[in-house]
Amino acid sequence: MDLTRLSASLMYNVKGFSRLNAYTKRIIYQRDVPKGHLAVYVGENSKRRVVIPVTFLDEPLFQGLLRQSEEEFGFDHPMGGLTISCHEDEFFELTSQLHAVL
């Protein structure tokens, strides 16, 4: 399977997961996840819930994190939401770079 196809498949699954999560959690998270954003869980041991713009899903740097998380968790996320396994500091450094670009 080529990288383009893998990336498209991965993005489709993440976006589908996001929509499903939004439907099932709509009442609980309606106030703290603005439209156009997605809640993810970040960290290696204790997971921290972070709200990010969905535009990050199209960025190659962020897609690398998604691939890494897919290898570790597949699509069975123990926190009930998209889980990204990396140091919180690394995640916030990457997202600050993405905020500067976007």
C-alpha positions in Angstrom: 0.0 0.0 0.0 1.5 3.3 -1.0 1.9 6.2 1.5 -0.7 8.4 -0.2 -3.3 5.7 0.1 -2.3 5.0 3.7 -2.5 8.6 4.5 -6.0 9.0 2.9 -7.2 5.9 4.7 -5.8 7.1 8.0 -7.4 10.6 7.6 -10.7 9.0 6.7 -10.7 6.9 9.8 -9.6 9.7 12.1 -12.3 12.0 10.7 -14.9 9.2 11.0 -13.8 8.6 14.6 -14.1 12.4 15.2 -17.7 12.5 13.9 -18.7 9.4 15.9 -17.1 10.8 19.0 -18.8 14.1 18.5 -22.2 12.4 18.2 -21.8 10.2 21.2 -20.3 13.0 23.4 -22.3 15.9 22.1 -24.1 16.7 25.3 -21.0 16.4 27.5 -18.5 18.3 25.4 -20.8 20.7 23.6 -19.5 23.7 25.6 -15.8 23.0 25.6 -15.1 21.8 22.0 -15.9 24.6 19.6 -17.0 23.9 16.1 -14.0 23.1 13.9 -12.1 21.6 16.8 -11.3 18.1 18.1 -10.5 16.8 21.5 -7.5 14.5 21.8 -5.7 12.9 24.7 -2.0 13.4 24.9 0.8 12.0 27.1 2.6 8.8 27.8 1.4 7.9 31.2 -1.3 10.2 32.4 -3.4 11.5 29.4 -4.3 15.2 29.2 -7.3 16.2 27.2 -6.4 19.0 24.6 -8.7 20.7 22.1 -7.1 21.3 18.7 -8.3 22.7 15.4 -9.3 20.1 12.8 -7.1 21.9 10.3 -4.2 20.2 12.1 -5.4 16.9 10.6 -4.2 18.0 7.2 -0.7 18.9 8.3 2.2 16.4 7.7 3.8 17.0 11.1 0.5 16.1 12.8 -0.1 13.2 10.5 3.2 11.7 11.7 1.9 11.8 15.3 -1.4 10.1 14.1 0.6 7.3 12.3 2.6 6.7 15.5 -0.5 6.5 17.6 -2.2 4.2 15.0 0.8 1.8 15.3 0.5 1.8 19.1 -3.3 1.9 19.6 -4.9 1.1 16.3 -8.4 2.5 16.5 -9.1 1.1 19.9 -8.4 4.2 22.1 -8.4 3.5 25.8 -9.5 7.0 26.8 -12.6 6.9 24.6 -11.2 9.6 22.3 -8.3 10.0 19.9 -5.1 9.2 22.0 -1.7 10.5 20.9 1.2 8.9 22.7 4.0 11.4 23.0 5.5 13.7 25.6 3.2 16.6 26.3 6.1 19.0 25.8 6.7 17.6 22.3 3.0 17.8 21.5 2.7 21.4 22.6 5.9 22.4 20.7 4.5 20.8 17.5 1.1 22.4 17.9 2.6 25.8 18.6 4.6 25.5 15.3 1.4 24.6 13.5 -0.5 27.6 15.1 2.3 29.8 13.8 2.0 28.4 10.3 -1.8 28.5 10.1 
